[in-house]
């Protein structure tokens, strides 16, 4: 996760994000489990959805 995105999530804790395209060639070096662990360590996991391939994410605004 890039620092800029991490800063945004810290600055605006009400913000939600989705980690998408995890299977893309430029992202495939980071596994979902690794991303989840890092987000948990940074206390940001609750703000990020990490769907499985083909999974839909829905939010009620």
Predicted model as a PDB file, atoms N, CA, C, CB and O in Angstrom, pLDDT in the B-factor column:
MODEL        1                                                                  
ATOM      1  N   UNK A   1       0.849  -1.176   0.000  1.00 50.00           N  
ATOM      2  CA  UNK A   1       0.000   0.000   0.000  1.00 50.00           C  
ATOM      3  C   UNK A   1       0.885   1.225   0.000  1.00 50.00           C  
ATOM      4  CB  UNK A   1      -0.961   0.005   1.212  1.00 50.00           C  
ATOM      5  O   UNK A   1       1.830   1.315   0.783  1.00 50.00           O  
ATOM      6  N   UNK A   2       0.595   2.136  -0.843  1.00 51.00           N  
ATOM      7  CA  UNK A   2       1.400   3.341  -0.941  1.00 51.00           C  
ATOM      8  C   UNK A   2       1.179   4.230   0.267  1.00 51.00           C  
ATOM      9  CB  UNK A   2       1.078   4.100  -2.222  1.00 51.00           C  
ATOM     10  O   UNK A   2       0.100   4.241   0.858  1.00 51.00           O  
ATOM     11  N   UNK A   3       2.202   4.965   0.622  1.00 47.00           N  
ATOM     12  CA  UNK A   3       2.150   5.850   1.789  1.00 47.00           C  
ATOM     13  C   UNK A   3       1.026   6.866   1.664  1.00 47.00           C  
ATOM     14  CB  UNK A   3       3.484   6.573   1.970  1.00 47.00           C  
ATOM     15  O   UNK A   3       0.328   7.140   2.640  1.00 47.00           O  
ATOM     16  N   UNK A   4       0.843   7.427   0.473  1.00 51.00           N  
ATOM     17  CA  UNK A   4      -0.192   8.437   0.280  1.00 51.00           C  
ATOM     18  C   UNK A   4      -1.563   7.899   0.676  1.00 51.00           C  
ATOM     19  CB  UNK A   4      -0.211   8.910  -1.175  1.00 51.00           C  
ATOM     20  O   UNK A   4      -2.325   8.594   1.348  1.00 51.00           O  
ATOM     21  N   UNK A   5      -1.881   6.702   0.280  1.00 67.00           N  
ATOM     22  CA  UNK A   5      -3.175   6.109   0.614  1.00 67.00           C  
ATOM     23  C   UNK A   5      -3.277   5.855   2.111  1.00 67.00           C  
ATOM     24  CB  UNK A   5      -3.387   4.801  -0.162  1.00 67.00           C  
ATOM     25  O   UNK A   5      -4.331   6.065   2.712  1.00 67.00           O  
ATOM     26  N   UNK A   6      -2.203   5.412   2.698  1.00 76.00           N  
ATOM     27  CA  UNK A   6      -2.183   5.185   4.136  1.00 76.00           C  
ATOM     28  C   UNK A   6      -2.432   6.492   4.882  1.00 76.00           C  
ATOM     29  CB  UNK A   6      -0.844   4.567   4.568  1.00 76.00           C  
ATOM     30  O   UNK A   6      -3.174   6.515   5.864  1.00 76.00           O  
ATOM     31  N   UNK A   7      -1.817   7.574   4.424  1.00 82.00           N  
ATOM     32  CA  UNK A   7      -2.018   8.877   5.058  1.00 82.00           C  
ATOM     33  C   UNK A   7      -3.467   9.321   4.935  1.00 82.00           C  
ATOM     34  CB  UNK A   7      -1.091   9.927   4.435  1.00 82.00           C  
ATOM     35  O   UNK A   7      -4.027   9.870   5.884  1.00 82.00           O  
ATOM     36  N   UNK A   8      -4.077   9.093   3.787  1.00 83.00           N  
ATOM     37  CA  UNK A   8      -5.473   9.470   3.595  1.00 83.00           C  
ATOM     38  C   UNK A   8      -6.372   8.734   4.581  1.00 83.00           C  
ATOM     39  CB  UNK A   8      -5.915   9.181   2.156  1.00 83.00           C  
ATOM     40  O   UNK A   8      -7.251   9.339   5.195  1.00 83.00           O  
ATOM     41  N   UNK A   9      -6.157   7.444   4.730  1.00 85.00           N  
ATOM     42  CA  UNK A   9      -6.989   6.661   5.642  1.00 85.00           C  
ATOM     43  C   UNK A   9      -6.805   7.107   7.086  1.00 85.00           C  
ATOM     44  CB  UNK A   9      -6.666   5.177   5.512  1.00 85.00           C  
ATOM     45  O   UNK A   9      -7.761   7.083   7.861  1.00 85.00           O  
ATOM     46  N   UNK A  10      -5.606   7.509   7.458  1.00 86.00           N  
ATOM     47  CA  UNK A  10      -5.369   8.006   8.815  1.00 86.00           C  
ATOM     48  C   UNK A  10      -6.000   9.387   9.010  1.00 86.00           C  
ATOM     49  CB  UNK A  10      -3.857   8.067   9.108  1.00 86.00           C  
ATOM     50  O   UNK A  10      -6.555   9.679  10.070  1.00 86.00           O  
ATOM     51  N   UNK A  11      -5.911  10.231   7.985  1.00 88.00           N  
ATOM     52  CA  UNK A  11      -6.452  11.581   8.061  1.00 88.00           C  
ATOM     53  C   UNK A  11      -7.978  11.563   8.113  1.00 88.00           C  
ATOM     54  CB  UNK A  11      -5.977  12.409   6.869  1.00 88.00           C  
ATOM     55  O   UNK A  11      -8.591  12.380   8.800  1.00 88.00           O  
ATOM     56  N   UNK A  12      -8.582  10.637   7.389  1.00 86.00           N  
ATOM     57  CA  UNK A  12     -10.037  10.541   7.313  1.00 86.00           C  
ATOM     58  C   UNK A  12     -10.477   9.139   7.729  1.00 86.00           C  
ATOM     59  CB  UNK A  12     -10.540  10.874   5.881  1.00 86.00           C  
ATOM     60  O   UNK A  12     -10.756   8.301   6.871  1.00 86.00           O  
ATOM     61  N   UNK A  13     -10.544   8.875   9.033  1.00 86.00           N  
ATOM     62  CA  UNK A  13     -10.826   7.520   9.508  1.00 86.00           C  
ATOM     63  C   UNK A  13     -12.214   6.994   9.131  1.00 86.00           C  
ATOM     64  CB  UNK A  13     -10.678   7.482  10.990  1.00 86.00           C  
ATOM     65  O   UNK A  13     -12.475   5.798   9.264  1.00 86.00           O  
ATOM     66  N   UNK A  14     -13.093   7.860   8.671  1.00 87.00           N  
ATOM     67  CA  UNK A  14     -14.423   7.433   8.220  1.00 87.00           C  
ATOM     68  C   UNK A  14     -14.377   6.911   6.784  1.00 87.00           C  
ATOM     69  CB  UNK A  14     -15.423   8.596   8.324  1.00 87.00           C  
ATOM     70  O   UNK A  14     -15.380   6.407   6.280  1.00 87.00           O  
ATOM     71  N   UNK A  15     -13.235   7.025   6.128  1.00 85.00           N  
ATOM     72  CA  UNK A  15     -13.067   6.612   4.746  1.00 85.00           C  
ATOM     73  C   UNK A  15     -13.019   5.095   4.638  1.00 85.00           C  
ATOM     74  CB  UNK A  15     -11.802   7.225   4.156  1.00 85.00           C  
ATOM     75  O   UNK A  15     -12.423   4.422   5.478  1.00 85.00           O  
ATOM     76  N   UNK A  16     -13.655   4.561   3.593  1.00 87.00           N  
ATOM     77  CA  UNK A  16     -13.593   3.140   3.274  1.00 87.00           C  
ATOM     78  C   UNK A  16     -12.947   2.990   1.916  1.00 87.00           C  
ATOM     79  CB  UNK A  16     -15.005   2.485   3.296  1.00 87.00           C  
ATOM     80  O   UNK A  16     -13.103   3.855   1.054  1.00 87.00           O  
ATOM     81  N   UNK A  17     -12.223   1.903   1.715  1.00 86.00           N  
ATOM     82  CA  UNK A  17     -11.564   1.647   0.440  1.00 86.00           C  
ATOM     83  C   UNK A  17     -11.664   0.164   0.105  1.00 86.00           C  
ATOM     84  CB  UNK A  17     -10.085   2.101   0.480  1.00 86.00           C  
ATOM     85  O   UNK A  17     -11.945  -0.667   0.968  1.00 86.00           O  
ATOM     86  N   UNK A  18     -11.431  -0.145  -1.151  1.00 86.00           N  
ATOM     87  CA  UNK A  18     -11.446  -1.530  -1.627  1.00 86.00           C  
ATOM     88  C   UNK A  18     -10.109  -1.830  -2.285  1.00 86.00           C  
ATOM     89  CB  UNK A  18     -12.625  -1.778  -2.622  1.00 86.00           C  
ATOM     90  O   UNK A  18      -9.654  -1.076  -3.145  1.00 86.00           O  
ATOM     91  N   UNK A  19      -9.489  -2.913  -1.891  1.00 84.00           N  
ATOM     92  CA  UNK A  19      -8.271  -3.385  -2.554  1.00 84.00           C  
ATOM     93  C   UNK A  19      -8.719  -4.252  -3.718  1.00 84.00           C  
ATOM     94  CB  UNK A  19      -7.321  -4.185  -1.561  1.00 84.00           C  
ATOM     95  O   UNK A  19      -9.146  -5.392  -3.532  1.00 84.00           O  
ATOM     96  N   UNK A  20      -8.618  -3.698  -4.922  1.00 78.00           N  
ATOM     97  CA  UNK A  20      -9.119  -4.392  -6.108  1.00 78.00           C  
ATOM     98  C   UNK A  20      -7.978  -4.784  -7.035  1.00 78.00           C  
ATOM     99  CB  UNK A  20     -10.125  -3.515  -6.857  1.00 78.00           C  
ATOM    100  O   UNK A  20      -6.860  -4.283  -6.922  1.00 78.00           O  
ATOM    101  N   UNK A  21      -8.286  -5.682  -7.945  1.00 72.00           N  
ATOM    102  CA  UNK A  21      -7.347  -6.145  -8.965  1.00 72.00           C  
ATOM    103  C   UNK A  21      -6.090  -6.763  -8.351  1.00 72.00           C  
ATOM    104  CB  UNK A  21      -6.960  -4.992  -9.878  1.00 72.00           C  
ATOM    105  O   UNK A  21      -4.982  -6.544  -8.839  1.00 72.00           O  
ATOM    106  N   UNK A  22      -6.268  -7.525  -7.292  1.00 68.00           N  
ATOM    107  CA  UNK A  22      -5.138  -8.161  -6.623  1.00 68.00           C  
ATOM    108  C   UNK A  22      -4.461  -9.202  -7.518  1.00 68.00           C  
ATOM    109  CB  UNK A  22      -5.599  -8.814  -5.325  1.00 68.00           C  
ATOM    110  O   UNK A  22      -3.325  -9.593  -7.253  1.00 68.00           O  
ATOM    111  N   UNK A  23      -5.146  -9.656  -8.577  1.00 69.00           N  
ATOM    112  CA  UNK A  23      -4.561 -10.649  -9.470  1.00 69.00           C  
ATOM    113  C   UNK A  23      -3.788 -10.021 -10.623  1.00 69.00           C  
ATOM    114  CB  UNK A  23      -5.641 -11.544 -10.014  1.00 69.00           C  
ATOM    115  O   UNK A  23      -3.161 -10.738 -11.403  1.00 69.00           O  
ATOM    116  N   UNK A  24      -3.821  -8.698 -10.745  1.00 67.00           N  
ATOM    117  CA  UNK A  24      -3.117  -8.010 -11.831  1.00 67.00           C  
ATOM    118  C   UNK A  24      -1.608  -8.224 -11.703  1.00 67.00           C  
ATOM    119  CB  UNK A  24      -3.449  -6.495 -11.823  1.00 67.00           C  
ATOM    120  O   UNK A  24      -1.087  -8.372 -10.598  1.00 67.00           O  
ATOM    121  N   UNK A  25      -0.924  -8.239 -12.822  1.00 64.00           N  
ATOM    122  CA  UNK A  25       0.520  -8.516 -12.829  1.00 64.00           C  
ATOM    123  C   UNK A  25       1.321  -7.594 -11.926  1.00 64.00           C  
ATOM    124  CB  UNK A  25       1.050  -8.408 -14.226  1.00 64.00           C  
ATOM    125  O   UNK A  25       2.248  -8.050 -11.257  1.00 64.00           O  
ATOM    126  N   UNK A  26       0.990  -6.315 -11.888  1.00 61.00           N  
ATOM    127  CA  UNK A  26       1.779  -5.394 -11.071  1.00 61.00           C  
ATOM    128  C   UNK A  26       1.388  -5.431  -9.600  1.00 61.00           C  
ATOM    129  CB  UNK A  26       1.631  -3.988 -11.596  1.00 61.00           C  
ATOM    130  O   UNK A  26       2.034  -4.767  -8.788  1.00 61.00           O  
ATOM    131  N   UNK A  27       0.359  -6.179  -9.227  1.00 56.00           N  
ATOM    132  CA  UNK A  27      -0.052  -6.288  -7.828  1.00 56.00           C  
ATOM    133  C   UNK A  27       0.148  -7.700  -7.274  1.00 56.00           C  
ATOM    134  CB  UNK A  27      -1.509  -5.883  -7.683  1.00 56.00           C  
ATOM    135  O   UNK A  27       0.100  -7.897  -6.060  1.00 56.00           O  
ATOM    136  N   UNK A  28       0.368  -8.668  -8.137  1.00 65.00           N  
ATOM    137  CA  UNK A  28       0.327 -10.068  -7.712  1.00 65.00           C  
ATOM    138  C   UNK A  28       1.453 -10.444  -6.754  1.00 65.00           C  
ATOM    139  CB  UNK A  28       0.383 -10.962  -8.918  1.00 65.00           C  
ATOM    140  O   UNK A  28       1.437 -11.542  -6.198  1.00 65.00           O  
ATOM    141  N   UNK A  29       2.421  -9.570  -6.548  1.00 75.00           N  
ATOM    142  CA  UNK A  29       3.487  -9.873  -5.593  1.00 75.00           C  
ATOM    143  C   UNK A  29       3.019  -9.690  -4.154  1.00 75.00           C  
ATOM    144  CB  UNK A  29       4.702  -8.989  -5.859  1.00 75.00           C  
ATOM    145  O   UNK A  29       3.681 -10.146  -3.222  1.00 75.00           O  
ATOM    146  N   UNK A  30       1.881  -9.023  -3.971  1.00 79.00           N  
ATOM    147  CA  UNK A  30       1.303  -8.828  -2.641  1.00 79.00           C  
ATOM    148  C   UNK A  30       0.067  -9.713  -2.546  1.00 79.00           C  
ATOM    149  CB  UNK A  30       0.947  -7.314  -2.375  1.00 79.00           C  
ATOM    150  O   UNK A  30      -0.894  -9.533  -3.293  1.00 79.00           O  
ATOM    151  N   UNK A  31       0.099 -10.653  -1.639  1.00 83.00           N  
ATOM    152  CA  UNK A  31      -1.034 -11.557  -1.442  1.00 83.00           C  
ATOM    153  C   UNK A  31      -2.065 -10.898  -0.527  1.00 83.00           C  
ATOM    154  CB  UNK A  31      -0.563 -12.913  -0.847  1.00 83.00           C  
ATOM    155  O   UNK A  31      -1.728 -10.034   0.283  1.00 83.00           O  
ATOM    156  N   UNK A  32      -3.303 -11.309  -0.663  1.00 86.00           N  
ATOM    157  CA  UNK A  32      -4.374 -10.756   0.175  1.00 86.00           C  
ATOM    158  C   UNK A  32      -4.055 -10.906   1.663  1.00 86.00           C  
ATOM    159  CB  UNK A  32      -5.707 -11.446  -0.144  1.00 86.00           C  
ATOM    160  O   UNK A  32      -4.295  -9.993   2.453  1.00 86.00           O  
ATOM    161  N   UNK A  33      -3.519 -12.050   2.030  1.00 88.00           N  
ATOM    162  CA  UNK A  33      -3.206 -12.300   3.437  1.00 88.00           C  
ATOM    163  C   UNK A  33      -2.134 -11.332   3.943  1.00 88.00           C  
ATOM    164  CB  UNK A  33      -2.741 -13.753   3.631  1.00 88.00           C  
ATOM    165  O   UNK A  33      -2.220 -10.832   5.065  1.00 88.00           O  
ATOM    166  N   UNK A  34      -1.127 -11.072   3.110  1.00 88.00           N  
ATOM    167  CA  UNK A  34      -0.063 -10.139   3.483  1.00 88.00           C  
ATOM    168  C   UNK A  34      -0.610  -8.725   3.635  1.00 88.00           C  
ATOM    169  CB  UNK A  34       1.061 -10.159   2.438  1.00 88.00           C  
ATOM    170  O   UNK A  34      -0.269  -8.017   4.583  1.00 88.00           O  
ATOM    171  N   UNK A  35      -1.465  -8.319   2.693  1.00 86.00           N  
ATOM    172  CA  UNK A  35      -2.064  -6.996   2.766  1.00 86.00           C  
ATOM    173  C   UNK A  35      -2.916  -6.869   4.019  1.00 86.00           C  
ATOM    174  CB  UNK A  35      -2.905  -6.714   1.518  1.00 86.00           C  
ATOM    175  O   UNK A  35      -2.848  -5.858   4.719  1.00 86.00           O  
ATOM    176  N   UNK A  36      -3.709  -7.877   4.302  1.00 90.00           N  
ATOM    177  CA  UNK A  36      -4.553  -7.863   5.501  1.00 90.00           C  
ATOM    178  C   UNK A  36      -3.712  -7.762   6.769  1.00 90.00           C  
ATOM    179  CB  UNK A  36      -5.425  -9.121   5.553  1.00 90.00           C  
ATOM    180  O   UNK A  36      -4.056  -7.006   7.677  1.00 90.00           O  
ATOM    181  N   UNK A  37      -2.627  -8.506   6.841  1.00 92.00           N  
ATOM    182  CA  UNK A  37      -1.745  -8.466   8.015  1.00 92.00           C  
ATOM    183  C   UNK A  37      -1.126  -7.087   8.199  1.00 92.00           C  
ATOM    184  CB  UNK A  37      -0.639  -9.518   7.888  1.00 92.00           C  
ATOM    185  O   UNK A  37      -1.063  -6.569   9.314  1.00 92.00           O  
ATOM    186  N   UNK A  38      -0.670  -6.496   7.096  1.00 88.00           N  
ATOM    187  CA  UNK A  38      -0.058  -5.161   7.192  1.00 88.00           C  
ATOM    188  C   UNK A  38      -1.082  -4.119   7.630  1.00 88.00           C  
ATOM    189  CB  UNK A  38       0.561  -4.752   5.840  1.00 88.00           C  
ATOM    190  O   UNK A  38      -0.788  -3.264   8.466  1.00 88.00           O  
ATOM    191  N   UNK A  39      -2.274  -4.194   7.068  1.00 89.00           N  
ATOM    192  CA  UNK A  39      -3.324  -3.249   7.451  1.00 89.00           C  
ATOM    193  C   UNK A  39      -3.711  -3.417   8.915  1.00 89.00           C  
ATOM    194  CB  UNK A  39      -4.555  -3.431   6.561  1.00 89.00           C  
ATOM    195  O   UNK A  39      -3.971  -2.435   9.610  1.00 89.00           O  
ATOM    196  N   UNK A  40      -3.747  -4.646   9.375  1.00 93.00           N  
ATOM    197  CA  UNK A  40      -4.042  -4.904  10.785  1.00 93.00           C  
ATOM    198  C   UNK A  40      -2.959  -4.303  11.670  1.00 93.00           C  
ATOM    199  CB  UNK A  40      -4.168  -6.419  11.048  1.00 93.00           C  
ATOM    200  O   UNK A  40      -3.260  -3.681  12.689  1.00 93.00           O  
ATOM    201  N   UNK A  41      -1.703  -4.487  11.284  1.00 91.00           N  
ATOM    202  CA  UNK A  41      -0.581  -3.940  12.058  1.00 91.00           C  
ATOM    203  C   UNK A  41      -0.626  -2.417  12.102  1.00 91.00           C  
ATOM    204  CB  UNK A  41       0.754  -4.404  11.463  1.00 91.00           C  
ATOM    205  O   UNK A  41      -0.219  -1.807  13.091  1.00 91.00           O  
ATOM    206  N   UNK A  42      -1.124  -1.803  11.026  1.00 89.00           N  
ATOM    207  CA  UNK A  42      -1.214  -0.342  10.969  1.00 89.00           C  
ATOM    208  C   UNK A  42      -2.555   0.172  11.489  1.00 89.00           C  
ATOM    209  CB  UNK A  42      -1.000   0.138   9.541  1.00 89.00           C  
ATOM    210  O   UNK A  42      -2.834   1.368  11.412  1.00 89.00           O  
ATOM    211  N   UNK A  43      -3.385  -0.730  12.021  1.00 92.00           N  
ATOM    212  CA  UNK A  43      -4.708  -0.399  12.565  1.00 92.00           C  
ATOM    213  C   UNK A  43      -5.605   0.258  11.514  1.00 92.00           C  
ATOM    214  CB  UNK A  43      -4.562   0.529  13.774  1.00 92.00           C  
ATOM    215  O   UNK A  43      -6.349   1.194  11.810  1.00 92.00           O  
ATOM    216  N   UNK A  44      -5.522  -0.249  10.286  1.00 91.00           N  
ATOM    217  CA  UNK A  44      -6.335   0.276   9.188  1.00 91.00           C  
ATOM    218  C   UNK A  44      -7.239  -0.785   8.569  1.00 91.00           C  
ATOM    219  CB  UNK A  44      -5.439   0.862   8.120  1.00 91.00           C  
ATOM    220  O   UNK A  44      -7.989  -0.487   7.639  1.00 91.00           O  
ATOM    221  N   UNK A  45      -7.181  -2.004   9.065  1.00 93.00           N  
ATOM    222  CA  UNK A  45      -7.896  -3.123   8.424  1.00 93.00           C  
ATOM    223  C   UNK A  45      -9.397  -2.892   8.336  1.00 93.00           C  
ATOM    224  CB  UNK A  45      -7.635  -4.407   9.183  1.00 93.00           C  
ATOM    225  O   UNK A  45     -10.016  -3.298   7.354  1.00 93.00           O  
ATOM    226  N   UNK A  46      -9.997  -2.254   9.330  1.00 93.00           N  
ATOM    227  CA  UNK A  46     -11.448  -2.050   9.336  1.00 93.00           C  
ATOM    228  C   UNK A  46     -11.903  -1.111   8.218  1.00 93.00           C  
ATOM    229  CB  UNK A  46     -11.889  -1.494  10.684  1.00 93.00           C  
ATOM    230  O   UNK A  46     -13.082  -1.094   7.864  1.00 93.00           O  
ATOM    231  N   UNK A  47     -10.985  -0.341   7.670  1.00 92.00           N  
ATOM    232  CA  UNK A  47     -11.334   0.619   6.630  1.00 92.00           C  
ATOM    233  C   UNK A  47     -11.196   0.059   5.218  1.00 92.00           C  
ATOM    234  CB  UNK A  47     -10.476   1.838   6.766  1.00 92.00           C  
ATOM    235  O   UNK A  47     -11.611   0.706   4.257  1.00 92.00           O  
ATOM    236  N   UNK A  48     -10.627  -1.118   5.081  1.00 90.00           N  
ATOM    237  CA  UNK A  48     -10.342  -1.678   3.759  1.00 90.00           C  
ATOM    238  C   UNK A  48     -11.072  -3.002   3.567  1.00 90.00           C  
ATOM    239  CB  UNK A  48      -8.828  -1.874   3.570  1.00 90.00           C  
ATOM    240  O   UNK A  48     -11.003  -3.897   4.410  1.00 90.00           O  
ATOM    241  N   UNK A  49     -11.768  -3.105   2.448  1.00 91.00           N  
ATOM    242  CA  UNK A  49     -12.350  -4.376   2.030  1.00 91.00           C  
ATOM    243  C   UNK A  49     -11.361  -5.039   1.085  1.00 91.00           C  
ATOM    244  CB  UNK A  49     -13.753  -4.178   1.346  1.00 91.00           C  
ATOM    245  O   UNK A  49     -10.818  -4.390   0.191  1.00 91.00           O  
ATOM    246  N   UNK A  50     -11.128  -6.328   1.280  1.00 90.00           N  
ATOM    247  CA  UNK A  50     -10.233  -7.085   0.396  1.00 90.00           C  
ATOM    248  C   UNK A  50     -11.042  -8.272  -0.145  1.00 90.00           C  
ATOM    249  CB  UNK A  50      -8.915  -7.570   1.162  1.00 90.00           C  
ATOM    250  O   UNK A  50     -10.964  -9.377   0.391  1.00 90.00           O  
ATOM    251  N   UNK A  51     -11.810  -8.036  -1.199  1.00 91.00           N  
ATOM    252  CA  UNK A  51     -12.658  -9.113  -1.715  1.00 91.00           C  
ATOM    253  C   UNK A  51     -11.854 -10.189  -2.439  1.00 91.00           C  
ATOM    254  CB  UNK A  51     -13.705  -8.544  -2.652  1.00 91.00           C  
ATOM    255  O   UNK A  51     -10.773  -9.932  -2.969  1.00 91.00           O  
ATOM    256  N   UNK A  52     -12.401 -11.382  -2.447  1.00 89.00           N  
ATOM    257  CA  UNK A  52     -11.822 -12.474  -3.220  1.00 89.00           C  
ATOM    258  C   UNK A  52     -12.148 -12.254  -4.696  1.00 89.00           C  
ATOM    259  CB  UNK A  52     -12.355 -13.859  -2.727  1.00 89.00           C  
ATOM    260  O   UNK A  52     -13.024 -11.450  -5.014  1.00 89.00           O  
ATOM    261  N   UNK A  53     -11.468 -12.945  -5.595  1.00 84.00           N  
ATOM    262  CA  UNK A  53     -11.742 -12.822  -7.025  1.00 84.00           C  
ATOM    263  C   UNK A  53     -13.220 -13.088  -7.283  1.00 84.00           C  
ATOM    264  CB  UNK A  53     -10.859 -13.800  -7.847  1.00 84.00           C  
ATOM    265  O   UNK A  53     -13.760 -14.105  -6.847  1.00 84.00           O  
ATOM    266  N   UNK A  54     -13.868 -12.175  -7.988  1.00 87.00           N  
ATOM    267  CA  UNK A  54     -15.277 -12.334  -8.335  1.00 87.00           C  
ATOM    268  C   UNK A  54     -16.253 -11.906  -7.254  1.00 87.00           C  
ATOM    269  CB  UNK A  54     -15.536 -13.741  -8.675  1.00 87.00           C  
ATOM    270  O   UNK A  54     -17.458 -11.866  -7.504  1.00 87.00           O  
ATOM    271  N   UNK A  55     -15.776 -11.590  -6.073  1.00 89.00           N  
ATOM    272  CA  UNK A  55     -16.649 -11.188  -4.972  1.00 89.00           C  
ATOM    273  C   UNK A  55     -17.071  -9.726  -5.147  1.00 89.00           C  
ATOM    274  CB  UNK A  55     -15.938 -11.391  -3.607  1.00 89.00           C  
ATOM    275  O   UNK A  55     -16.272  -8.888  -5.564  1.00 89.00           O  
ATOM    276  N   UNK A  56     -18.319  -9.434  -4.827  1.00 89.00           N  
ATOM    277  CA  UNK A  56     -18.857  -8.073  -4.890  1.00 89.00           C  
ATOM    278  C   UNK A  56     -18.814  -7.448  -3.518  1.00 89.00           C  
ATOM    279  CB  UNK A  56     -20.298  -8.066  -5.439  1.00 89.00           C  
ATOM    280  O   UNK A  56     -18.998  -8.131  -2.510  1.00 89.00           O  
ATOM    281  N   UNK A  57     -18.571  -6.146  -3.473  1.00 89.00           N  
ATOM    282  CA  UNK A  57     -18.600  -5.397  -2.223  1.00 89.00           C  
ATOM    283  C   UNK A  57     -19.730  -4.385  -2.328  1.00 89.00           C  
ATOM    284  CB  UNK A  57     -17.224  -4.693  -1.933  1.00 89.00           C  
ATOM    285  O   UNK A  57     -19.790  -3.615  -3.286  1.00 89.00           O  
ATOM    286  N   UNK A  58     -20.619  -4.384  -1.353  1.00 87.00           N  
ATOM    287  CA  UNK A  58     -21.722  -3.430  -1.333  1.00 87.00           C  
ATOM    288  C   UNK A  58     -21.698  -2.654  -0.029  1.00 87.00           C  
ATOM    289  CB  UNK A  58     -23.077  -4.147  -1.514  1.00 87.00           C  
ATOM    290  O   UNK A  58     -21.492  -3.216   1.047  1.00 87.00           O  
ATOM    291  N   UNK A  59     -21.913  -1.355  -0.146  1.00 81.00           N  
ATOM    292  CA  UNK A  59     -22.022  -0.511   1.038  1.00 81.00           C  
ATOM    293  C   UNK A  59     -23.347   0.237   0.984  1.00 81.00           C  
ATOM    294  CB  UNK A  59     -20.826   0.482   1.135  1.00 81.00           C  
ATOM    295  O   UNK A  59     -23.812   0.626  -0.088  1.00 81.00           O  
ATOM    296  N   UNK A  60     -23.940   0.430   2.135  1.00 80.00           N  
ATOM    297  CA  UNK A  60     -25.138   1.246   2.229  1.00 80.00           C  
ATOM    298  C   UNK A  60     -24.712   2.628   2.678  1.00 80.00           C  
ATOM    299  CB  UNK A  60     -26.185   0.625   3.207  1.00 80.00           C  
ATOM    300  O   UNK A  60     -24.131   2.793   3.750  1.00 80.00           O  
ATOM    301  N   UNK A  61     -25.003   3.617   1.857  1.00 68.00           N  
ATOM    302  CA  UNK A  61     -24.585   4.993   2.177  1.00 68.00           C  
ATOM    303  C   UNK A  61     -25.578   5.642   3.122  1.00 68.00           C  
ATOM    304  CB  UNK A  61     -24.449   5.839   0.893  1.00 68.00           C  
ATOM    305  O   UNK A  61     -25.400   6.798   3.506  1.00 68.00           O  
TER     306      UNK A  61                                                      
ENDMDL                                                                          
END                                                                             
